[in-house]
């Protein structure tokens, strides 16, 4: 069986490439997109309200996944136009496809990565030449961990801000119960309906999703 005919990739090679991409797609989703920040913020929100398993993990992950596709749509479109379509047409080879596809992803990650994290991993690298490179010239093994560190920091910062209004409600309810002498009544049982009502009245899901999307714009 021939894998290359007249300088073009055969169907067998394309199938191999497709299977390879499918196998690493979950890791790319976690490490090179906005999925991590979104799903962590949703987890913080559920803990701040005081809910245990509602919404379920499947719902939060599904919502985070579709919001990720919404935010990453311009990047995916550019990858399709500059790398995937030329590769399918046989005008570029596999290595060139990888190089072209990595450019939009790297640009997206660098826009969301703080210079402090980039300098951190440039300094941790054992290659002295990396320290001399500009951000756009850095290899992916430096850009990806710097991007993930920035994403985790921003996710925890947003989670902290989410906790503040719900914590205030818990403190008010706890103080009220103590002043009434109802010490044995768990404050969480009373504060949970008020936190849910507050979140629904202010359209919490809409505000949170809008804020998350705007942080990438």
N, C-alpha and C positions, 0 to 999 in steps of 0.2 A: 504494500500500500504506500503510495506516495503522499507525503505530508505537504509538499510544496510543488505547485505546478505553475511553470512560467513566472516564477517569482512571487506568486500570490499564495496566501494561506489557504490550506485546504479546509474542508468542513470538519475533519477530525481535529485539527488544531484549534479551530474556533470552539468546538465543543469542549476541548480540554481547557481552553481559556475561560469559557463560561462557567464550568464546574469549579475552577479555581477561584473565580470571583465570588461565586455563591458560598464557597466554604469560608472565605475571609470576610464576607459581608457583615456578619454580626460584630466582628471586632472593629471594622471600619465604622459601623454605626455608632458604637460606643466611644471610640477613641478619636474620631475625626469629624463628628457632627455635633449639633447642639442637643442631641438626645439626652446626654448625661445631665446637663444643667436642668433641663425641663423636668425629668423624672425625679431628680433629687428635690427640686422645689415642691413638686406635688406631694412627695413623701413628707416634707416638712409641714406642709399645709395640713395634711391629715393628722399629724401628731399635734399641731398647734390647736386645732379644733377639739381634739380629744377623742377622735374616732379611732377605733381599732382596725376594722376591716372594711370600712365603707368610706369611699368607694373601693371596690376590690382592686387588688394589684393588676388584674387583667385589664380593668377599665382604665386605670391610670397609665399603664404602659401603652395601651392602644391609643389613648388620647395624645400621649407624648410622642408616639410614633408618627401620627398624622400631622401634628404640629411641626415635627422635625422635617417631614417632607415638604410642608408649606414653606418653611423658612429656607430650606436648602434647594428649592425649586430653581432659582437662578443659577446656582452652582451646577446642578444636575443638567440643566439645559446646555450650559457651556461645555460640559464634559461630553454630552451627546453630540454637539455640533463640531467640536474641535478634535475629538479623539475617537468616539465610538463609531460614528458614521464613516469617517475615513478608513477606520480599521475594517469595518464590514464591507466596504467597497474595495478593499485590497490595496489602497493607495499608501498605507503605512504598515510597518511591521509591529510585532508585539512590543518590543522595547520602546519604540517611538510612541505607541499607544499609551504605555504606562507613564512615560515622561509627560505627554500632553495632558493626560487625565489628572496627574498629580498637581499641575499648576493651579487650576481653580480651587482645589481643596486646600492647597498651601496658602493661597491668597486669603481664603475665608478664615483659616485658622490664625494667620498672622494678624488679621484685623481684630480678632477677639483676644489676642494674647498680649499681656502687658510686657513692656520692655524688661521689667525686672526678672520675669520668669525666663525670658530668652537669654538674658545675660547669665542667669543662674546655670542653665544647662550648657551654655557655651563654655562657662568656666569649669563645669564638671567633666566636660569631654576630655578624653586623653589625647585627642588630635590637636596639636597646637595651631594648625591651619584654620580650624573652625572658628577660633576666637577672632580671626581677622576678617571673617566673612560678614557681609551685610545680611539683614534678615531674609531677604528674598533669595539669597544664595545658600541658605542653610539646608542641610539634608533633612529628610523627614524624621529620622530618628532623634533629631534635636527639636524640631518644630512640634511634633505630636505630644511629647511629655510636657513641654512648656504650655501648649494649648490646654491640655487636661488639667494642669495645675491652676491655670487661670479660671477655667470653667468651675472647678471645685470651689475656689475661693468665692467667686461670684454667686454660686448656688447657695453656699452657706451664708453669705451676706444677705441675700434675698430671704432665705429662711429665717434669719434672725429678725428681720424687719416684719415678717409675717407673724412672728410669735408675739410681738409687742401688744397689739390691740386685744388679742385673746387673753394674754396674761393679765392685762388691766381688768378685763371682765372677771377673771378668776379671783383677783385680789378684792374687787368690790363685793363679789358674792360671798367670799370667805369672811370679810370684815362684817358684812351685814348679818351673816349667820352667827358669828361670835357675839355681836352686840345683842342679838335676840336670844342668846343662851342656847342655841341649837348646835352645840359642839359636836354631837354624835352624828349629825347629818353630813354626809360627804359633800363638800362644795362642788365637786365635779358634776354630781347628779343634777344640781340646780343650774350651774353655769352652762352646761352643754346646750340646752334649748336656746338660751340667749345668744350663744356664739353662733349657732346655726341660723337663728333669725337674723342676726347682724350680717352674716355672710350672704344670705339670700337677698336681704333688703338692698345692700349696696352692690348687688350683681357681682359677687366676688369672683366667680369663674371667668366672667367676661373681662373684668379688670385685670385679673392675674394673667390670663392668656395674652391680652393686649400688651401688658407690661413686658412679658417675656419676649414677645415678638419684636417689640420696639427696642429692646436691649441689643438685638442683632442688627438693627437698622441704623 
